[in-house]
Amino acid sequence: MNRFFDLLSVAVYMIFIQNLVFSGGYGASEAIRMAAKPRRFLLFALSIAYFSVVTSAACRALDFIPGVFALSDALHAVIFVLMLVLVYLITAVLMRIVLKAEPKFLSLMGISALNTLVLAIPFINNRAAYSLTESIGTGLGAGLAFILAVALMSNGMQRLSQNKDIPAAFSGAPAIFIYVALLSLAFTGFSGTSLFA
Amino acid sequence: MAGNAKSKPLPLPQVFLRGILIHNPVLVQVIGIFPVVAAAVSLRTSALLAGVFSLVLIITQFAACAFLKKVPRWIRVAVYLLIGIAVVFPVLYILEKNNAGIRITLGIYLPLMAANPLAALRCEKVAVRSSIKHSFFDSVAASIGYSAVLLTAGFTRELFGSGMIAGKTVSFIHPASGMLMPFGGFIVLGFTAALLRWYVLRRYPKLAKETAFEIVNTSVRVRQIPAPRFSPAEEEPAEAEKESPAPVLAVSDMQSPPDSLPTEDNDGEAAGDIQTSDDVIIQPEDDMEDYHGESGELVIMPEEEVLPDEPVSGESSAEELSPAELPDKEEIPVETPVSEKVPEAVPPDDLQTAKQTVSADDDSQLKSIFPDLYLSEELDSQAIDRRIEDMFNSLEEYEHKTPNEE
């Protein structure tokens, strides 16, 4: 039971307190582009959650091997990337053969799997020395953080796109950046960082 | 423009102009912003990141162009990541051996450069569809554009966040540590993007459309789908009814993309692919294409077409009115005593019927009678109701006015 709460608390931490997209900037471009065109958004987010959970757990499990744990940071990076690619390829091949998924769907899955958000999770686990359950929590939190981020951005962008009072130079991407900056500022507040120390 | 790009590659200055300014990866296409936002906190780290990124992009794009054209797309995207880590690993290794300080500063950001989505985008859009030479120059242009943004962000954030320029403290700036956080990065990006957009609007007004960022309306989109165009000859309800299924179709129901959409074989640098509002709203279910933006650059539907203010004369205004707004508009002919050709017995809740019964003549007549109603910026029902009330209050004045304007 304790482990379950560990998992949950890490997930909540990843969603609200250190929202990966807003407080870390991980996968921000995917989130902004997905928020601008939220088609198959839930599928995309579920895919991100799946890949981050599996990769996170698999990478953490590898660290139980003493030889792997002792490796340097640079080699760890290679291992994490290889593990992510492996997870992606296995999933994609299974999807292709078992579920007869279309290549188009697999391409979308590729974007959701091979991005900074998913790849960052093993690094974060490694840095924070999270346990296996906590690593699953970070993976889960990453997927949910992405959903929250896209939902917040998407709603604001709808309004931005209809606002005619925005100066010409700021319309479009600049306004979106400023809007995301304000959201990011809000989430920085959740983490309790003091800006005026 | 699209045709030119398709038949032969753009001339070199054009490639660089577009790669660096018009289609700037970060500021215009909004891709690969993670390193800028998270890691570019000083000029030094920015320079390192820019160097690593340029290497990753140029090598990945070259490899994709040379070897990966026949490989299925879903495998290619994984290969890009592998190439990325193969490029980043030596840098990581050397830094780890020699200089621990910068490794700590860059934290986990440097290895994450391997998964830069910009490399995947440029490869998919340009590299696998064009010659090695074109692909190389494209990657160099994109690298310069990306590096410029990284360095600008690094310089600005170092100056305002740490009060330093390239590691040397300056006295006249009081550091605001917030600039070093991701939200500071977003703010810097926002203002830099605005600066770029301002410059492009002034210097290259013809290309300004290409710097727009498309936002597809979702919750409100259903209401904003314009009714199908039907000519004034097809005023009869029976004829119009044949065309009626189109406006209620949700986008997901559209099976075939319209002809005017850029096709799959379109060159990635088909820069002139500005879509009309209709094209943007009714899009194919191609998620990958869609997610990356059609042919690499992002387009926006002109705002006037999202919320049309003034109907085009000769065409029915019904085609531009959103179905939700129609009932409100529909009240105008019903309530105004002047209009003669008001269709009778229009059930206000039936949008289809309502749309069909607004004919072009009715509309142009209405327009001539209430010019300022149609010119009004706001189209919401309350405003229209208010206007109508005002007009009724000053009906006498209006009767004087009407013949003059007609």
Boltz contact constraints between the chains, C-beta under 6 A:
constraints:
  - contact:
      token1: [A, 25]
      token2: [B, 34]
      max_distance: 6.0
  - contact:
      token1: [A, 25]
      token2: [B, 37]
      max_distance: 6.0
  - contact:
      token1: [A, 25]
      token2: [B, 38]
      max_distance: 6.0
  - contact:
      token1: [A, 25]
      token2: [B, 182]
      max_distance: 6.0
  - contact:
      token1: [A, 28]
      token2: [B, 33]
      max_distance: 6.0
  - contact:
      token1: [A, 28]
      token2: [B, 34]
      max_distance: 6.0
  - contact:
      token1: [A, 28]
      token2: [B, 37]
      max_distance: 6.0
  - contact:
      token1: [A, 29]
      token2: [B, 30]
      max_distance: 6.0
  - contact:
      token1: [A, 29]
      token2: [B, 31]
      max_distance: 6.0
  - contact:
      token1: [A, 29]
      token2: [B, 32]
      max_distance: 6.0
  - contact:
      token1: [A, 29]
      token2: [B, 33]
      max_distance: 6.0
  - contact:
      token1: [A, 29]
      token2: [B, 117]
      max_distance: 6.0
  - contact:
      token1: [A, 32]
      token2: [B, 30]
      max_distance: 6.0
  - contact:
      token1: [A, 36]
      token2: [B, 215]
      max_distance: 6.0
  - contact:
      token1: [A, 37]
      token2: [B, 216]
      max_distance: 6.0
  - contact:
      token1: [A, 37]
      token2: [B, 290]
      max_distance: 6.0
  - contact:
      token1: [A, 38]
      token2: [B, 218]
      max_distance: 6.0
  - contact:
      token1: [A, 39]
      token2: [B, 287]
      max_distance: 6.0
  - contact:
      token1: [A, 40]
      token2: [B, 287]
      max_distance: 6.0
  - contact:
      token1: [A, 72]
      token2: [B, 96]
      max_distance: 6.0
  - contact:
      token1: [A, 74]
      token2: [B, 92]
      max_distance: 6.0
  - contact:
      token1: [A, 74]
      token2: [B, 93]
      max_distance: 6.0
  - contact:
      token1: [A, 74]
      token2: [B, 96]
      max_distance: 6.0
  - contact:
      token1: [A, 77]
      token2: [B, 111]
      max_distance: 6.0
  - contact:
      token1: [A, 78]
      token2: [B, 85]
      max_distance: 6.0
  - contact:
      token1: [A, 78]
      token2: [B, 89]
      max_distance: 6.0
  - contact:
      token1: [A, 81]
      token2: [B, 85]
      max_distance: 6.0
  - contact:
      token1: [A, 81]
      token2: [B, 114]
      max_distance: 6.0
  - contact:
      token1: [A, 85]
      token2: [B, 78]
      max_distance: 6.0
  - contact:
      token1: [A, 85]
      token2: [B, 81]
      max_distance: 6.0
  - contact:
      token1: [A, 88]
      token2: [B, 78]
      max_distance: 6.0
  - contact:
      token1: [A, 89]
      token2: [B, 78]
      max_distance: 6.0
  - contact:
      token1: [A, 92]
      token2: [B, 74]
      max_distance: 6.0
  - contact:
      token1: [A, 103]
      token2: [B, 74]
      max_distance: 6.0
  - contact:
      token1: [A, 104]
      token2: [B, 288]
      max_distance: 6.0
  - contact:
      token1: [A, 106]
      token2: [B, 74]
      max_distance: 6.0
  - contact:
      token1: [A, 107]
      token2: [B, 73]
      max_distance: 6.0
  - contact:
      token1: [A, 107]
      token2: [B, 74]
      max_distance: 6.0
  - contact:
      token1: [A, 107]
      token2: [B, 288]
      max_distance: 6.0
  - contact:
      token1: [A, 108]
      token2: [B, 287]
      max_distance: 6.0
  - contact:
      token1: [A, 108]
      token2: [B, 288]
      max_distance: 6.0
  - contact:
      token1: [A, 110]
      token2: [B, 74]
      max_distance: 6.0
  - contact:
      token1: [A, 110]
      token2: [B, 77]
      max_distance: 6.0
  - contact:
      token1: [A, 114]
      token2: [B, 77]
      max_distance: 6.0
  - contact:
      token1: [A, 114]
      token2: [B, 81]
      max_distance: 6.0
  - contact:
      token1: [A, 114]
      token2: [B, 115]
      max_distance: 6.0
  - contact:
      token1: [A, 115]
      token2: [B, 115]
      max_distance: 6.0
  - contact:
      token1: [A, 115]
      token2: [B, 117]
      max_distance: 6.0
  - contact:
      token1: [A, 116]
      token2: [B, 34]
      max_distance: 6.0
  - contact:
      token1: [A, 116]
      token2: [B, 112]
      max_distance: 6.0
  - contact:
      token1: [A, 116]
      token2: [B, 115]
      max_distance: 6.0
  - contact:
      token1: [A, 119]
      token2: [B, 112]
      max_distance: 6.0
  - contact:
      token1: [A, 119]
      token2: [B, 115]
      max_distance: 6.0
  - contact:
      token1: [A, 120]
      token2: [B, 112]
      max_distance: 6.0
  - contact:
      token1: [A, 123]
      token2: [B, 108]
      max_distance: 6.0
  - contact:
      token1: [A, 157]
      token2: [B, 215]
      max_distance: 6.0
  - contact:
      token1: [A, 158]
      token2: [B, 217]
      max_distance: 6.0
  - contact:
      token1: [A, 161]
      token2: [B, 215]
      max_distance: 6.0
  - contact:
      token1: [A, 169]
      token2: [B, 194]
      max_distance: 6.0
  - contact:
      token1: [A, 169]
      token2: [B, 197]
      max_distance: 6.0
  - contact:
      token1: [A, 169]
      token2: [B, 198]
      max_distance: 6.0
  - contact:
      token1: [A, 170]
      token2: [B, 194]
      max_distance: 6.0
  - contact:
      token1: [A, 172]
      token2: [B, 212]
      max_distance: 6.0
  - contact:
      token1: [A, 172]
      token2: [B, 213]
      max_distance: 6.0
  - contact:
      token1: [A, 173]
      token2: [B, 30]
      max_distance: 6.0
  - contact:
      token1: [A, 173]
      token2: [B, 193]
      max_distance: 6.0
  - contact:
      token1: [A, 173]
      token2: [B, 213]
      max_distance: 6.0
  - contact:
      token1: [A, 174]
      token2: [B, 190]
      max_distance: 6.0
  - contact:
      token1: [A, 174]
      token2: [B, 193]
      max_distance: 6.0
  - contact:
      token1: [A, 174]
      token2: [B, 194]
      max_distance: 6.0
  - contact:
      token1: [A, 177]
      token2: [B, 186]
      max_distance: 6.0
  - contact:
      token1: [A, 177]
      token2: [B, 189]
      max_distance: 6.0
  - contact:
      token1: [A, 177]
      token2: [B, 190]
      max_distance: 6.0
  - contact:
      token1: [A, 177]
      token2: [B, 193]
      max_distance: 6.0
  - contact:
      token1: [A, 178]
      token2: [B, 190]
      max_distance: 6.0
  - contact:
      token1: [A, 180]
      token2: [B, 186]
      max_distance: 6.0
  - contact:
      token1: [A, 181]
      token2: [B, 183]
      max_distance: 6.0
  - contact:
      token1: [A, 181]
      token2: [B, 186]
      max_distance: 6.0
  - contact:
      token1: [A, 181]
      token2: [B, 187]
      max_distance: 6.0
  - contact:
      token1: [A, 184]
      token2: [B, 182]
      max_distance: 6.0
  - contact:
      token1: [A, 184]
      token2: [B, 183]
      max_distance: 6.0
  - contact:
      token1: [A, 184]
      token2: [B, 186]
      max_distance: 6.0
  - contact:
      token1: [A, 185]
      token2: [B, 183]
      max_distance: 6.0
  - contact:
      token1: [A, 188]
      token2: [B, 181]
      max_distance: 6.0
  - contact:
      token1: [A, 188]
      token2: [B, 183]
      max_distance: 6.0
  - contact:
      token1: [A, 195]
      token2: [B, 178]
      max_distance: 6.0
